[in-house]
């Protein structure tokens, strides 16, 4: 028995069911074969207008600024510079060794990142905002307490103005304040930077949740294409 439609198609019910079954199966197969797009982290930071003249014509493009070249000394007295992080994902924070408030908690949280991603090529750069007291020798003792690999986690010191200018570049808050505990005040953020020195995220380094979000985003960045 069949059904006759206005366009003179005579479609038998068993044939229609078979057609619908094949269509549904094909759709499921195509869906299964289509890769799920991976979420992509935004590129953060200020934008700049890039100008160039090509063939006598002015061309303008909006690009995201990168972290500028830098050079500091680490806990071993070795220079750490732009070349050190070239092609690397790295995490940045600002601290001082005698900090009585948030720094110990931040270092405990950052140690989780070090333990999980230190062997995967992710570097950590911790900048002291008290270079007068945080000498290379002081940072070396601090690194020993942290029990870290000196080639994976760098505790940095250098010229006062250079360190504070670098904090500005990372859009981090840090300043001297005699009324604050320890004489300095800074935010508690961890900053995620990609292989091209673009900022990709800010995370509360004083909470487990902030650190967990940072590690999730590092995972995304490691697999980003």
Backbone as a printed PyTorch tensor [residue, N CA C, xyz], in Angstrom:
tensor([[[ 0.8600, -1.1920,  0.0000],
         [ 0.0000,  0.0000,  0.0000],
         [ 0.8900,  1.2340,  0.0000]],

        [[ 0.5890,  2.2520, -0.8270],
         [ 1.4280,  3.4410, -0.9150],
         [ 0.6100,  4.6910, -0.7240]],

        [[ 1.3250,  5.8220, -0.6200],
         [ 0.7010,  7.1330, -0.4930],
         [ 1.0400,  7.9320, -1.7270]],

        [[ 0.0270,  8.5020, -2.3690],
         [ 0.2300,  9.2730, -3.5840],
         [ 0.1390, 10.7490, -3.2460]],

        [[ 1.2170, 11.5290, -3.5670],
         [ 1.2670, 12.9460, -3.2620],
         [ 0.9960, 13.7550, -4.5100]],

        [[ 0.8170, 15.0480, -4.3280],
         [ 0.4360, 15.9210, -5.4140],
         [ 1.4070, 15.9360, -6.5720]],

        [[ 2.6750, 15.5780, -6.3170],
         [ 3.6760, 15.6030, -7.3830],
         [ 3.8040, 14.2410, -8.0370]],

        [[ 2.8090, 13.3900, -7.8160],
         [ 2.7480, 12.0790, -8.4440],
         [ 3.8880, 11.1520, -8.0120]],

        [[ 4.4430, 11.3680, -6.7790],
         [ 5.4300, 10.4400, -6.2500],
         [ 4.6830,  9.3800, -5.4640]],

        [[ 4.9890,  8.1270, -5.7500],
         [ 4.3560,  7.0120, -5.0410],
         [ 5.3980,  6.4200, -4.1000]],

        [[ 5.2970,  6.7810, -2.7890],
         [ 6.3150,  6.3780, -1.8230],
         [ 5.7230,  5.3510, -0.8890]],

        [[ 6.3280,  4.1860, -0.8550],
         [ 5.8600,  3.1300,  0.0220],
         [ 6.4030,  3.3540,  1.4270]],

        [[ 5.6410,  3.0490,  2.4660],
         [ 6.0180,  3.2980,  3.8500],
         [ 7.3310,  2.6210,  4.2360]],

        [[ 7.5530,  1.3350,  3.9220],
         [ 8.8360,  0.7220,  4.2850],
         [10.0150,  1.4450,  3.6500]],

        [[ 9.8500,  1.8670,  2.3930],
         [10.9360,  2.5760,  1.7070],
         [11.2000,  3.9140,  2.3770]],

        [[10.1290,  4.6100,  2.7970],
         [10.2940,  5.9040,  3.4630],
         [11.0370,  5.7200,  4.7850]],

        [[10.6790,  4.7090,  5.5660],
         [11.3630,  4.4670,  6.8170],
         [12.8540,  4.1880,  6.5870]],

        [[13.1660,  3.4130,  5.5610],
         [14.5610,  3.0850,  5.2450],
         [15.3320,  4.3470,  4.8520]],

        [[14.6710,  5.2090,  4.0870],
         [15.3020,  6.4710,  3.6640],
         [15.5970,  7.3630,  4.8690]],

        [[14.6290,  7.4810,  5.7630],
         [14.8250,  8.2960,  6.9570],
         [15.9190,  7.7210,  7.8400]],

        [[15.9970,  6.3900,  7.9320],
         [17.0280,  5.7450,  8.7420],
         [18.4110,  6.0510,  8.1870]],

        [[18.5390,  5.9360,  6.8420],
         [19.8340,  6.2160,  6.2140],
         [20.2320,  7.6750,  6.4080]],

        [[19.2540,  8.5870,  6.2760],
         [19.5410, 10.0160,  6.4400],
         [20.0260, 10.3190,  7.8570]],

        [[19.3620,  9.7580,  8.8550],
         [19.7510,  9.9890, 10.2450],
         [21.1270,  9.4120, 10.5370]],

        [[21.4060,  8.2170,  9.9870],
         [22.7070,  7.5860, 10.1970],
         [23.8220,  8.4190,  9.5860]],

        [[23.5700,  8.9260,  8.3610],
         [24.5710,  9.7580,  7.6870],
         [24.8290, 11.0400,  8.4600]],

        [[23.7630, 11.6520,  8.9870],
         [23.9050, 12.8870,  9.7570],
         [24.7320, 12.6510, 11.0170]],

        [[24.4750, 11.5470, 11.7050],
         [25.2340, 11.2330, 12.9170],
         [26.6950, 10.9920, 12.6020]],

        [[26.9530, 10.3140, 11.4770],
         [28.3360, 10.0330, 11.0850],
         [29.0890, 11.3270, 10.7750]],

        [[28.4200, 12.2400, 10.0520],
         [29.0600, 13.5100,  9.7230],
         [29.3270, 14.3340, 10.9730]],

        [[28.3760, 14.3020, 11.9150],
         [28.5560, 15.0380, 13.1700],
         [29.7130, 14.4860, 13.9650]],

        [[29.8340, 13.1530, 13.9900],
         [30.9150, 12.5200, 14.7540],
         [32.2750, 12.8240, 14.1500]],

        [[32.3350, 12.9940, 12.8210],
         [33.6030, 13.2330, 12.1310],
         [34.0180, 14.6960, 12.1540]],

        [[33.1030, 15.5780, 12.5220],
         [33.4210, 17.0020, 12.5400],
         [34.1010, 17.3650, 13.8560]],

        [[35.3670, 17.8330, 13.8200],
         [36.0500, 18.1520, 15.0810],
         [35.3970, 19.3130, 15.8070]],

        [[35.3300, 19.2010, 17.1340],
         [34.7700, 20.2750, 17.9430],
         [35.7760, 21.4110, 18.0430]],

        [[35.3820, 22.6410, 17.6890],
         [36.3370, 23.7530, 17.7580],
         [36.8340, 23.9510, 19.1840]],

        [[38.1650, 24.0830, 19.3350],
         [38.7330, 24.3150, 20.6480],
         [38.5480, 25.7770, 21.0490]],

        [[38.1700, 26.0290, 22.3040],
         [38.0610, 27.4220, 22.7450],
         [39.4240, 28.0940, 22.6650]],

        [[39.4270, 29.3760, 22.3800],
         [40.6690, 30.1190, 22.2050],
         [40.6920, 31.2950, 23.1730]],

        [[41.8100, 31.4690, 23.8570],
         [41.9540, 32.5680, 24.8030],
         [42.0910, 33.8900, 24.0630]],

        [[41.5130, 34.9300, 24.6230],
         [41.6530, 36.2510, 24.0290],
         [43.0650, 36.7760, 24.2410]],

        [[43.4900, 37.6440, 23.3170],
         [44.7440, 38.3650, 23.4840],
         [44.4210, 39.6750, 24.1830]],

        [[45.0540, 39.9100, 25.3260],
         [44.7370, 41.0730, 26.1400],
         [45.8320, 42.1340, 26.0090]],

        [[45.5750, 43.2820, 26.6150],
         [46.5710, 44.3510, 26.6020],
         [46.1860, 45.4630, 25.6500]],

        [[46.9760, 46.5250, 25.6780],
         [46.6840, 47.6810, 24.8530],
         [46.9070, 47.3790, 23.3700]],

        [[46.1750, 48.0780, 22.5080],
         [46.3560, 47.9400, 21.0710],
         [47.0690, 49.1650, 20.5200]],

        [[47.8210, 48.9640, 19.4680],
         [48.5460, 50.0520, 18.8240],
         [48.2400, 50.0440, 17.3380]],

        [[48.4000, 51.1910, 16.7150],
         [48.1800, 51.3140, 15.2720],
         [49.5240, 51.1570, 14.5710]],

        [[49.6120, 50.1380, 13.7450],
         [50.8380, 49.8980, 12.9770],
         [50.6890, 50.5340, 11.6030]],

        [[51.6790, 51.3250, 11.2170],
         [51.6300, 52.0300,  9.9330],
         [52.8250, 51.6330,  9.0790]],

        [[52.5640, 51.4140,  7.8080],
         [53.6400, 51.1770,  6.8550],
         [53.2070, 51.7060,  5.4940]],

        [[54.1880, 52.0380,  4.6660],
         [53.9210, 52.5220,  3.3130],
         [54.3430, 51.4550,  2.3320]],

        [[53.4120, 50.9960,  1.5100],
         [53.6690, 49.9430,  0.5340],
         [53.2670, 50.4560, -0.8420]],

        [[54.2300, 50.5270, -1.7460],
         [53.9380, 50.9960, -3.1030],
         [53.3830, 52.4040, -3.1350]],

        [[53.8440, 53.2300, -2.2180],
         [53.3780, 54.6080, -2.1680],
         [52.0420, 54.7940, -1.4820]],

        [[51.4860, 53.7190, -0.9590],
         [50.1930, 53.7980, -0.2730],
         [50.3740, 53.5190,  1.2210]],

        [[49.6960, 54.3070,  2.0340],
         [49.7470, 54.1130,  3.4800],
         [48.8200, 52.9810,  3.8850]],

        [[49.3310, 52.1140,  4.7320],
         [48.5290, 51.0130,  5.2370],
         [48.5640, 51.0440,  6.7580]],

        [[47.4000, 50.8680,  7.3670],
         [47.2880, 50.8940,  8.8180],
         [46.6640, 49.5860,  9.3040]],

        [[47.1480, 49.1200, 10.4340],
         [46.6070, 47.8950, 11.0000],
         [46.6330, 48.0080, 12.5250]],

        [[45.6140, 47.5000, 13.1680],
         [45.5570, 47.5090, 14.6270],
         [46.1310, 46.1980, 15.1500]],

        [[47.1560, 46.2880, 15.9720],
         [47.7900, 45.0910, 16.5250],
         [47.8570, 45.2100, 18.0460]],

        [[47.9390, 44.0730, 18.7010],
         [48.0720, 44.0600, 20.1510],
         [49.5410, 44.1420, 20.5250]],

        [[49.8530, 45.0550, 21.4160],
         [51.2410, 45.2400, 21.8200],
         [51.7810, 43.9920, 22.5090]],

        [[53.0700, 43.7450, 22.3340],
         [53.7300, 42.6320, 23.0010],
         [54.5440, 43.1640, 24.1780]],

        [[54.8720, 42.2660, 25.0920],
         [55.7580, 42.6350, 26.1920],
         [57.1110, 43.0240, 25.6000]],

        [[57.6370, 44.2010, 25.9260],
         [58.8760, 44.6730, 25.3050],
         [60.0930, 43.8970, 25.7950]],

        [[61.2340, 44.0600, 25.1340],
         [62.4650, 43.3970, 25.5840],
         [62.8060, 43.7710, 27.0210]],

        [[63.3960, 42.8390, 27.7460],
         [63.7650, 43.0750, 29.1400],
         [65.0120, 42.2670, 29.4670]],

        [[65.6550, 42.6250, 30.5520],
         [66.7440, 41.7970, 31.0860],
         [66.8960, 42.0760, 32.5780]],

        [[66.8790, 40.9920, 33.3540],
         [67.0400, 41.0590, 34.7980],
         [68.0160, 39.9640, 35.2290]],

        [[68.3150, 39.9210, 36.5200],
         [69.1520, 38.8650, 37.0750],
         [68.2980, 37.9140, 37.8950]],

        [[68.6020, 36.6150, 37.7850],
         [67.8450, 35.6350, 38.5560],
         [68.5690, 35.2770, 39.8500]],

        [[68.0700, 34.2660, 40.5450],
         [68.5920, 33.8730, 41.8520],
         [70.0090, 33.3000, 41.8030]],

        [[70.4810, 32.9920, 40.6150],
         [71.8590, 32.5170, 40.4640],
         [72.7870, 33.6040, 39.9280]],

        [[72.2360, 34.7900, 39.7030],
         [73.0360, 35.8720, 39.1450],
         [73.1410, 35.8060, 37.6360]],

        [[72.3530, 34.9210, 37.0090],
         [72.3590, 34.7930, 35.5520],
         [71.3550, 35.7700, 34.9360]],

        [[71.6710, 36.2340, 33.7360],
         [70.7460, 37.1420, 33.0670],
         [69.5610, 36.3780, 32.4970]],

        [[68.3820, 36.8900, 32.7600],
         [67.1410, 36.3820, 32.1690],
         [66.5860, 37.4990, 31.3130]],

        [[66.3660, 37.2000, 30.0340],
         [65.9320, 38.2540, 29.1290],
         [64.8820, 37.7280, 28.1590]],

        [[64.6160, 38.5360, 27.1400],
         [63.5950, 38.1650, 26.1590],
         [63.9090, 36.8270, 25.5090]],

        [[65.1960, 36.5630, 25.2780],
         [65.5850, 35.2930, 24.6710],
         [65.2430, 34.0960, 25.5330]],

        [[65.2480, 34.2780, 26.8370],
         [64.9390, 33.1820, 27.7570],
         [63.5130, 32.6750, 27.5530]],

        [[62.5970, 33.5820, 27.2720],
         [61.1850, 33.2010, 27.1330],
         [60.7540, 33.0620, 25.6710]],

        [[61.7020, 33.2020, 24.7430],
         [61.3470, 33.1260, 23.3260],
         [60.6870, 31.7880, 22.9910]],

        [[59.4870, 31.8510, 22.4290],
         [58.7660, 30.6410, 22.0630],
         [58.2080, 29.8650, 23.2390]],

        [[58.2090, 30.4620, 24.4370],
         [57.7520, 29.7800, 25.6350],
         [56.4660, 30.4090, 26.1880]],

        [[55.6260, 29.5890, 26.7790],
         [54.5320, 30.0790, 27.6020],
         [55.1190, 30.3770, 28.9760]],

        [[54.7490, 31.5110, 29.5730],
         [55.2610, 31.7810, 30.9110],
         [54.2350, 32.5150, 31.7610]],

        [[54.4240, 32.3750, 33.0750],
         [53.5350, 32.9810, 34.0670],
         [54.3390, 34.0060, 34.8540]],

        [[53.7460, 35.1770, 35.0810],
         [54.4190, 36.2930, 35.7410],
         [53.7050, 36.6400, 37.0380]],

        [[54.4880, 37.0120, 38.0530],
         [53.9040, 37.6410, 39.2320],
         [54.9150, 38.6270, 39.8120]],

        [[54.4570, 39.4420, 40.7560],
         [55.2990, 40.4290, 41.4370],
         [55.1850, 40.1880, 42.9390]],

        [[56.3250, 40.3020, 43.6410],
         [56.3630, 39.9440, 45.0560],
         [57.5600, 40.6180, 45.7110]],

        [[57.7520, 40.3860, 47.0100],
         [59.0160, 40.7010, 47.6850],
         [59.2110, 39.6820, 48.7940]],

        [[60.4460, 39.3400, 49.0510],
         [60.7250, 38.1570, 49.8740],
         [60.2730, 38.2910, 51.3200]],

        [[60.2390, 39.5210, 51.8630],
         [59.8370, 39.6950, 53.2560],
         [58.3670, 40.1100, 53.3730]],

        [[57.6100, 39.8670, 52.3280],
         [56.1850, 40.2120, 52.3040],
         [55.4350, 39.4340, 53.3880]],

        [[54.7370, 40.1220, 54.2820],
         [54.0330, 39.4450, 55.3820],
         [52.5660, 39.1540, 55.0820]],

        [[52.1030, 39.5110, 53.8910],
         [50.6680, 39.3900, 53.6230],
         [50.3760, 38.3160, 52.5770]],

        [[50.1880, 38.6940, 51.3050],
         [49.6850, 37.7400, 50.3150],
         [50.7620, 36.9150, 49.6220]],

        [[52.0200, 37.3270, 49.7070],
         [53.0640, 36.6350, 48.9400],
         [53.2210, 35.1510, 49.2920]],

        [[53.2460, 34.7710, 50.5800],
         [53.3660, 33.3390, 50.8790],
         [52.2500, 32.5000, 50.2600]],

        [[51.0290, 33.0050, 50.3070],
         [49.9160, 32.2840, 49.6930],
         [50.0940, 32.2040, 48.1770]],

        [[50.5260, 33.3070, 47.5650],
         [50.7350, 33.3100, 46.1230],
         [51.8100, 32.3140, 45.7090]],

        [[52.8810, 32.2430, 46.4810],
         [53.9520, 31.3110, 46.1330],
         [53.4960, 29.8580, 46.2950]],

        [[52.6640, 29.6010, 47.2980],
         [52.1230, 28.2500, 47.4720],
         [51.2420, 27.8690, 46.2870]],

        [[50.4270, 28.8140, 45.8240],
         [49.5710, 28.5500, 44.6680],
         [50.4000, 28.3950, 43.3960]],

        [[51.4190, 29.2470, 43.2620],
         [52.2590, 29.1990, 42.0590],
         [53.0750, 27.9090, 42.0130]],

        [[53.3570, 27.3560, 43.1790],
         [54.0950, 26.0950, 43.2180],
         [53.2760, 24.9640, 42.5850]],

        [[51.9670, 25.0420, 42.6770],
         [51.1090, 24.0430, 42.0260],
         [51.2980, 24.1010, 40.5050]],

        [[51.3780, 25.3170, 39.9770],
         [51.5930, 25.4980, 38.5390],
         [52.9590, 24.9470, 38.1470]],

        [[53.9600, 25.2530, 38.9460],
         [55.3210, 24.7670, 38.6990],
         [55.3590, 23.2400, 38.6820]],

        [[54.7140, 22.6140, 39.6540],
         [54.7450, 21.1580, 39.7430],
         [54.0400, 20.4920, 38.5630]],

        [[52.9830, 21.1130, 38.0820],
         [52.2130, 20.5000, 36.9930],
         [52.7880, 20.7970, 35.6200]],

        [[53.3520, 22.0070, 35.4340],
         [53.7500, 22.4120, 34.0830],
         [55.2320, 22.7370, 33.9170]],

        [[56.0000, 22.6460, 35.0080],
         [57.4290, 22.9230, 34.8900],
         [58.1280, 22.0030, 33.9110]],

        [[57.7170, 20.7440, 33.8640],
         [58.3290, 19.7810, 32.9510],
         [57.7270, 19.8320, 31.5530]],

        [[56.7520, 20.7140, 31.3510],
         [56.1340, 20.8490, 30.0270],
         [56.5880, 22.1240, 29.3270]],

        [[57.6460, 22.7430, 29.8380],
         [58.2200, 23.9100, 29.1650],
         [57.6290, 25.2380, 29.5710]],

        [[56.6980, 25.2500, 30.5250],
         [56.1070, 26.5040, 30.9780],
         [57.0230, 27.1170, 32.0390]],

        [[57.4290, 28.3650, 31.8430],
         [58.3310, 29.0410, 32.7650],
         [57.5560, 29.9380, 33.7280]],

        [[58.1870, 30.2770, 34.8510],
         [57.6210, 31.2150, 35.8130],
         [58.6340, 32.3240, 36.0620]],

        [[58.1840, 33.5710, 35.9900],
         [59.0180, 34.7390, 36.2470],
         [58.4070, 35.5310, 37.3940]],

        [[59.0680, 35.5120, 38.5450],
         [58.6060, 36.2570, 39.7200],
         [59.5240, 37.4580, 39.9180]],

        [[58.9680, 38.6620, 39.7830],
         [59.7440, 39.8990, 39.8520],
         [59.6690, 40.4930, 41.2580]],

        [[60.8230, 40.7470, 41.8720],
         [60.8340, 41.4290, 43.1590],
         [60.5780, 42.9180, 42.9480]],

        [[59.7510, 43.4910, 43.8200],
         [59.5180, 44.9390, 43.7580],
         [60.3070, 45.6630, 44.8500]],

        [[61.2100, 44.9160, 45.4960],
         [62.1010, 45.5140, 46.4980],
         [63.5450, 45.1070, 46.1780]],

        [[64.0850, 45.6070, 45.0620],
         [65.4220, 45.1730, 44.6490],
         [66.5330, 45.5740, 45.6110]],

        [[66.3110, 46.5930, 46.4420],
         [67.3460, 47.0000, 47.3830],
         [67.6330, 45.9010, 48.4010]],

        [[66.5860, 45.2360, 48.8750],
         [66.7880, 44.1550, 49.8420],
         [66.8380, 42.7840, 49.1760]],

        [[66.1630, 42.6410, 48.0580],
         [66.1260, 41.3350, 47.3840],
         [67.2810, 41.2120, 46.4040]],

        [[68.4590, 41.0020, 46.9600],
         [69.6610, 40.7940, 46.1550],
         [69.6500, 39.3850, 45.5700]],

        [[70.6180, 39.0940, 44.7270],
         [70.7450, 37.7440, 44.1610],
         [70.8790, 36.7160, 45.2840]],

        [[71.7000, 37.0310, 46.2990],
         [71.8940, 36.0960, 47.4090],
         [70.5910, 35.8500, 48.1760]],

        [[69.8140, 36.9090, 48.3850],
         [68.5400, 36.7670, 49.0980],
         [67.5610, 35.9270, 48.2910]],

        [[67.5250, 36.1570, 46.9890],
         [66.6270, 35.3820, 46.1270],
         [67.0540, 33.9250, 46.0490]],

        [[68.3630, 33.6720, 46.1270],
         [68.8360, 32.2860, 46.0970],
         [68.3370, 31.5280, 47.3260]],

        [[68.4100, 32.1550, 48.4850],
         [67.9090, 31.5180, 49.7130],
         [66.4040, 31.2840, 49.6280]],

        [[65.7040, 32.2430, 49.0500],
         [64.2500, 32.1220, 48.8970],
         [63.9160, 30.9590, 47.9580]],

        [[64.6870, 30.8310, 46.8820],
         [64.4790, 29.7380, 45.9270],
         [64.7370, 28.3890, 46.5840]],

        [[65.7240, 28.3290, 47.4640],
         [66.0170, 27.0760, 48.1680],
         [64.8430, 26.6730, 49.0530]],

        [[64.2090, 27.6540, 49.6860],
         [63.0370, 27.3590, 50.5100],
         [61.8790, 26.8480, 49.6540]],

        [[61.7660, 27.3960, 48.4510],
         [60.7010, 26.9450, 47.5470],
         [60.9900, 25.5730, 46.9580]],

        [[62.2750, 25.1720, 46.9970],
         [62.6940, 23.8770, 46.4500],
         [62.3230, 23.7600, 44.9620]],

        [[62.8620, 24.6950, 44.1890],
         [62.5100, 24.7560, 42.7690],
         [63.7340, 24.5560, 41.8860]],

        [[63.4740, 24.1950, 40.6390],
         [64.5040, 24.1010, 39.6050],
         [64.7650, 25.5170, 39.0990]],

        [[66.0050, 25.9780, 39.2250],
         [66.3380, 27.3590, 38.8700],
         [66.2470, 27.6640, 37.3820]],

        [[66.1030, 26.6300, 36.5640],
         [65.9680, 26.8470, 35.1250],
         [64.5070, 26.8700, 34.6760]],

        [[63.5880, 26.7130, 35.6470],
         [62.1650, 26.6980, 35.3060],
         [61.3820, 27.8060, 36.0160]],

        [[61.9190, 28.2460, 37.1360],
         [61.2510, 29.3000, 37.9080],
         [62.3100, 30.3340, 38.2640]],

        [[62.1710, 31.5290, 37.7040],
         [63.1630, 32.5840, 37.8770],
         [62.6510, 33.6430, 38.8530]],

        [[63.4440, 33.9070, 39.8940],
         [63.1660, 34.9990, 40.8200],
         [64.0520, 36.1570, 40.3950]],

        [[63.4440, 37.2750, 40.0070],
         [64.1720, 38.3160, 39.2930],
         [64.3690, 39.5870, 40.1140]],

        [[65.5550, 40.1670, 39.9600],
         [65.8580, 41.4610, 40.5400],
         [66.5890, 42.2890, 39.4890]],

        [[66.7450, 43.5600, 39.7670],
         [67.4030, 44.4420, 38.8050],
         [67.2560, 45.8850, 39.2210]],

        [[67.3260, 46.7850, 38.2460],
         [67.1680, 48.2080, 38.5190],
         [65.7360, 48.4960, 38.9740]],

        [[65.6230, 49.3220, 39.9810],
         [64.3100, 49.6800, 40.5390],
         [63.3570, 50.1630, 39.4610]],

        [[63.7940, 51.1380, 38.6580],
         [62.9090, 51.7290, 37.6490],
         [62.5180, 50.7160, 36.5840]],

        [[63.4410, 49.8290, 36.2400],
         [63.1430, 48.8230, 35.2100],
         [62.0950, 47.8360, 35.6980]],

        [[62.1960, 47.4470, 36.9560],
         [61.2220, 46.5060, 37.5050],
         [59.8230, 47.1090, 37.5650]],

        [[59.7380, 48.3700, 37.9780],
         [58.4230, 49.0010, 38.0720],
         [57.8620, 49.3410, 36.6930]],

        [[58.7450, 49.6500, 35.7420],
         [58.2870, 49.8680, 34.3730],
         [57.7490, 48.5660, 33.7870]],

        [[58.3810, 47.4440, 34.1420],
         [57.9040, 46.1480, 33.6640],
         [56.5440, 45.8170, 34.2720]],

        [[56.3410, 46.1770, 35.5240],
         [55.0220, 45.9660, 36.1420],
         [53.9530, 46.7280, 35.3620]],

        [[54.2890, 47.9390, 34.9500],
         [53.3380, 48.7220, 34.1560],
         [53.0400, 48.0310, 32.8290]],

        [[54.0590, 47.4440, 32.2230],
         [53.8770, 46.7740, 30.9280],
         [52.9500, 45.5740, 31.0460]],

        [[53.0240, 44.9070, 32.1850],
         [52.1470, 43.7570, 32.4200],
         [50.7900, 44.1890, 32.9830]],

        [[50.5910, 45.5060, 33.1020],
         [49.3700, 46.0570, 33.6870],
         [49.1510, 45.5290, 35.1010]],

        [[50.2680, 45.3960, 35.8290],
         [50.2270, 44.9450, 37.2180],
         [50.3550, 46.1550, 38.1390]],

        [[49.7380, 46.0580, 39.2980],
         [49.7830, 47.1560, 40.2660],
         [50.8580, 46.8570, 41.2940]],

        [[51.8350, 47.7690, 41.4230],
         [52.9030, 47.6040, 42.4060],
         [53.4680, 48.9750, 42.7510]],

        [[53.6290, 49.2440, 44.0470],
         [54.2250, 50.5170, 44.4470],
         [54.7470, 50.4290, 45.8780]],

        [[55.6360, 51.3440, 46.1990],
         [56.1170, 51.4620, 47.5660],
         [55.0640, 52.1950, 48.3910]],

        [[54.8460, 51.7150, 49.6090],
         [53.8500, 52.3280, 50.4850],
         [54.2540, 52.0480, 51.9250]],

        [[54.7960, 53.0500, 52.5830],
         [55.3180, 52.8610, 53.9440],
         [54.2300, 52.4910, 54.9440]],

        [[52.9660, 52.7560, 54.5940],
         [51.8720, 52.4470, 55.5120],
         [51.3400, 51.0230, 55.3410]],

        [[51.8140, 50.3260, 54.3030],
         [51.3640, 48.9530, 54.0550],
         [52.3090, 47.9620, 54.7340]],

        [[51.8200, 46.7690, 55.0710],
         [52.6870, 45.7540, 55.6900],
         [53.8960, 45.4490, 54.8040]],

        [[55.0930, 45.6050, 55.3650],
         [56.2950, 45.3390, 54.5950],
         [56.7960, 46.5140, 53.7960]],

        [[55.9870, 47.5900, 53.7150],
         [56.4240, 48.7880, 53.0120],
         [56.1200, 48.8210, 51.5330]],

        [[55.4080, 47.8170, 51.0270],
         [55.0660, 47.7530, 49.6110],
         [53.6370, 47.2360, 49.4610]],

        [[53.0300, 47.5590, 48.3280],
         [51.7060, 47.0330, 48.0250],
         [51.6890, 46.6070, 46.5600]],

        [[51.0370, 45.4790, 46.3000],
         [50.9430, 44.9840, 44.9180],
         [49.7010, 44.1110, 44.8050]],

        [[49.2720, 43.8980, 43.5690],
         [48.1020, 43.0410, 43.3830],
         [48.5140, 41.5750, 43.5340]],

        [[47.5200, 40.7170, 43.5950],
         [47.7850, 39.2950, 43.7810],
         [47.6010, 38.4870, 42.5160]],

        [[47.7910, 39.1090, 41.3710],
         [47.5110, 38.4340, 40.1110],
         [48.6770, 37.5910, 39.6040]],

        [[48.3210, 36.4800, 38.9770],
         [49.2230, 35.7590, 38.0910],
         [48.8580, 36.1850, 36.6740]],

        [[49.8610, 36.3320, 35.8180],
         [49.6520, 36.8180, 34.4530],
         [50.1640, 35.7630, 33.4830]],

        [[49.3110, 35.3320, 32.5760],
         [49.6760, 34.3100, 31.5970],
         [50.0990, 34.9720, 30.2930]],

        [[51.2900, 34.6030, 29.8000],
         [51.8480, 35.2010, 28.5850],
         [52.1460, 34.0810, 27.5900]],

        [[51.8180, 34.3080, 26.3230],
         [52.0010, 33.2530, 25.3350],
         [53.3920, 33.2920, 24.6850]],

        [[53.5840, 32.4240, 23.6970],
         [54.8880, 32.2510, 23.0540],
         [55.3290, 33.4810, 22.2710]],

        [[54.3900, 34.3840, 21.9790],
         [54.7210, 35.6040, 21.2340],
         [54.7240, 36.8320, 22.1440]],

        [[54.7400, 36.6130, 23.4360],
         [54.7690, 37.6590, 24.4610],
         [53.5060, 38.5080, 24.4600]],

        [[52.3730, 37.8750, 24.1720],
         [51.0620, 38.5010, 24.3370],
         [50.4690, 38.0660, 25.6690]],

        [[49.8360, 38.9850, 26.3610],
         [49.1380, 38.6430, 27.6060],
         [47.8310, 37.9350, 27.2570]],

        [[47.5970, 36.7840, 27.8990],
         [46.3950, 36.0080, 27.5750],
         [45.4550, 35.8340, 28.7550]],

        [[45.8540, 36.2830, 29.9620],
         [44.9280, 36.1480, 31.0760],
         [45.4970, 36.6490, 32.3890]],

        [[44.5720, 37.0480, 33.2860],
         [44.9060, 37.4640, 34.6560],
         [44.1180, 36.5750, 35.6160]],

        [[44.7690, 36.1740, 36.7110],
         [44.1590, 35.2040, 37.6220],
         [44.4860, 35.5810, 39.0660]],

        [[43.5350, 35.3930, 39.9400],
         [43.7270, 35.6740, 41.3510],
         [44.6640, 34.6290, 41.9520]],

        [[45.8900, 35.0430, 42.2520],
         [46.8880, 34.1190, 42.7690],
         [46.7740, 33.8360, 44.2510]],

        [[45.7330, 34.3650, 44.8740],
         [45.5450, 34.1200, 46.3050],
         [44.4540, 33.0920, 46.5680]],

        [[43.8940, 32.5010, 45.5160],
         [42.8080, 31.5330, 45.6880],
         [43.0720, 30.2620, 44.8910]],

        [[42.5420, 29.1580, 45.3830],
         [42.6290, 27.8970, 44.6480],
         [41.9040, 28.0060, 43.3130]],

        [[40.7700, 28.7230, 43.3230],
         [39.9740, 28.8480, 42.0930],
         [40.7410, 29.5910, 41.0130]],

        [[41.4350, 30.6640, 41.4050],
         [42.2110, 31.4230, 40.4350],
         [43.3230, 30.5920, 39.8320]],

        [[44.0010, 29.8120, 40.6590],
         [45.0800, 28.9550, 40.1780],
         [44.5550, 27.8600, 39.2720]],

        [[43.4070, 27.3010, 39.6210],
         [42.8050, 26.2580, 38.7900],
         [42.4410, 26.8110, 37.4170]],

        [[41.8950, 28.0230, 37.3880],
         [41.5540, 28.6560, 36.1080],
         [42.8230, 28.9040, 35.2950]],

        [[43.8840, 29.3400, 35.9390],
         [45.1570, 29.5430, 35.2430],
         [45.6440, 28.2440, 34.6140]],

        [[45.6100, 27.1600, 35.3580],
         [46.1060, 25.8870, 34.8220],
         [45.2280, 25.3830, 33.6830]],

        [[43.9210, 25.6130, 33.7750],
         [43.0370, 25.2350, 32.6690],
         [43.3900, 26.0140, 31.4060]],

        [[43.6900, 27.3020, 31.5740],
         [44.0350, 28.1310, 30.4150],
         [45.4240, 27.8080, 29.8690]],

        [[46.3410, 27.4160, 30.7240],
         [47.6500, 26.9510, 30.2350],
         [47.4500, 25.7390, 29.3450]],

        [[46.5560, 24.8550, 29.7590],
         [46.2680, 23.6490, 28.9680],
         [45.7460, 24.0500, 27.5860]],

        [[44.8340, 25.0100, 27.5430],
         [44.3180, 25.4800, 26.2670],
         [45.4310, 26.0720, 25.4050]],

        [[46.2970, 26.8480, 26.0290],
         [47.3700, 27.5100, 25.2960],
         [48.3850, 26.5060, 24.7510]],

        [[48.6310, 25.4460, 25.5050],
         [49.5660, 24.4250, 25.0530],
         [49.0780, 23.7300, 23.7850]],

        [[47.7630, 23.6870, 23.6100],
         [47.1810, 22.9790, 22.4520],
         [46.6470, 23.9590, 21.4030]],

        [[46.8810, 25.2220, 21.6010],
         [46.3900, 26.2110, 20.6450],
         [47.1760, 26.1530, 19.3460]],

        [[46.4690, 26.2670, 18.2420],
         [47.1050, 26.2520, 16.9100],
         [46.8360, 27.5540, 16.1800]]])
